[in-house]
Amino acid sequence: MKSLGAMRLTLVLFVVPAILACGCGGGGDDDPPAPTPPSLSSASANPPSVVQGNSVLLVALATPGSGAILSVTVNLTSIGGLAAQAMYDDGTHGDLSAGNNVYSFAYAVPSSATPGPATLPVTATDANDLTADAGIAVTVVLNHAPTIQNATISRDPLPPGGKVLITVDAADVDGNLLSVLADLTVIGGVSNASLYDDGTHGDATPGNGTYSFETVASASATPGTGVSISFTAQDTAGATANTSVTFDISSNVAPAMSGESVTPTVQVQRLDVIFSVHVTDSDGLTYVQIDLLQILGSATQAMYDDGTNGDDVASDGTYKLRYTIPAACPAGSWKLFMTAEDTLGETNYAYVNLSTQANDPPALSNPLATPASTPRNENVLLAITATDSDGTVSSVKINMSTLGGTPAESMHNDGLNGDASASDSTFSLLWYITPGASTGVHNLGVTATDDDTVTDTDTIPLTVQTNVAPTLSNPTASPNPAEVGVTVKFTVEVADDA
């Protein structure tokens, strides 16, 4: 047997030294800082108390930390809204200015929202998924339904085709009255006619809580008794209140009145206006008249369709009246009613609005005599300025009776009789002072009259000297005619009492 040689086994041991801590990734001084979260401040509601059904503006200032703001939301569940309602910084949804970090949301609080105080959680989230929280305090106030009462109708019974005024008192204790409507279908109108409290549409006094609407019943409105017009008041929260007025509709159709007018609509005292209205009635008319009592006329002044008293075409159905505004009529604005009655006694009315103004008189100024002290036997130029702010000066007269003239000598603004320039408001008169004129001061009265016959007066003072100016007479030239180069002798006789 062959023997085996001795075997040598060698064990190699590899020892891996332990890796000593070197500070890498272990939070030493070179670690990056932790991200900063956003912050929320100035969270508020405007108004802080909001009535059910009204809007509130919610705002919050979101200041970024180390990451950009991705969203700002508000939890509206406690007042009837979404759990994560977005707020905006883009100039929309009630936000006043885009990009200023003020986030906003205009929210209409439901009418079903529970009244009472609430805190609305607000959350801002940034790009690092970090958040900030705040709360907006708001109080929801119970909405009270509006009130509506005292409905009236101006005519009962109401004739078909008749003009009528309906009124009703409406209010809302929350100050949120949105509309007052009437259903006029029973008289041929719309089902949702708006009533007004602004001095228009027949409303007498704006802002007093009485809502009005003036309309005309359809000529085809069905006659009946105990018919009614219903009224509805609604507030901004949708709450409503109702009332009605009951009346009769007669069978006789009222006279139809249209085209009511006054020309001009603004007039001064002493001038004329023309009232006009077109009236028809199948039963025939008893009268058409106008109440002028407010402007110092008759309360039952007849209007005419016979070609007289301002009416230009007889029997055309248009009734007119020419009326002169009295001088004593006060200035003001007047609502003047016209009334028509048919042969069955049914009436209808229309009205026009007229404003009257006081007539300003003409104005005299700058009285002047040139020369102011004039000898007898000499001319004097008398002048004065006459103007009229609301018309034209029709004449200027001067009293020359103390100087040999009449009490009403015309002064001129036509470039004649001593007037220097036509149509310049300066009225003039060249006057000869006779040798026998009374000496001393003469206050010459001047009267200006405008186109409304209103006057103004002034005086032009003139002193007539004791001395009589020399008298020139018998002027001659000899030879006359004369040839060129020939000497001409001029003579004149002069006399003077001094």
HELIX and SHEET records of a PDB file:
HELIX    1   1 THR A   77  ILE A   79  5                                   3    
HELIX    2   2 THR A  185  ILE A  187  5                                   3    
HELIX    3   3 LEU A  293  ILE A  295  5                                   3    
HELIX    4   4 SER A  401  LEU A  403  5                                   3    
SHEET    1   A 3 SER A  39  ASN A  46  0                                        
SHEET    2   A 3 SER A  55  THR A  63 -1                                        
SHEET    3   A 3 VAL A 102  ALA A 108 -1                                        
SHEET    1   B 5 SER A  49  VAL A  51  0                                        
SHEET    2   B 5 THR A 131  VAL A 141  1                                        
SHEET    3   B 5 GLY A 116  ASP A 126 -1                                        
SHEET    4   B 5 ILE A  69  VAL A  74 -1                                        
SHEET    5   B 5 GLN A  85  ALA A  86 -1                                        
SHEET    1   C 3 THR A 147  ILE A 153  0                                        
SHEET    2   C 3 LYS A 163  ALA A 171 -1                                        
SHEET    3   C 3 THR A 210  VAL A 216 -1                                        
SHEET    1   D 4 ALA A 193  SER A 194  0                                        
SHEET    2   D 4 LEU A 177  ASP A 183 -1                                        
SHEET    3   D 4 GLY A 224  ASP A 235 -1                                        
SHEET    4   D 4 THR A 240  ILE A 249 -1                                        
SHEET    1   E 3 ALA A 256  THR A 263  0                                        
SHEET    2   E 3 ASP A 272  THR A 280 -1                                        
SHEET    3   E 3 THR A 318  THR A 324 -1                                        
SHEET    1   F 5 VAL A 266  VAL A 268  0                                        
SHEET    2   F 5 THR A 347  GLN A 357  1                                        
SHEET    3   F 5 GLY A 332  ASP A 342 -1                                        
SHEET    4   F 5 LEU A 285  ILE A 290 -1                                        
SHEET    5   F 5 GLN A 301  ALA A 302 -1                                        
SHEET    1   G 3 ALA A 363  THR A 370  0                                        
SHEET    2   G 3 GLU A 378  THR A 387 -1                                        
SHEET    3   G 3 THR A 426  ILE A 433 -1                                        
SHEET    1   H 5 SER A 373  ARG A 376  0                                        
SHEET    2   H 5 THR A 455  VAL A 468  1                                        
SHEET    3   H 5 GLY A 440  ASP A 450 -1                                        
SHEET    4   H 5 VAL A 393  ILE A 398 -1                                        
SHEET    5   H 5 GLU A 409  SER A 410 -1                                        
SHEET    1   I 2 THR A 471  SER A 478  0                                        
SHEET    2   I 2 LYS A 489  ALA A 495 -1                                        
END                                                                             
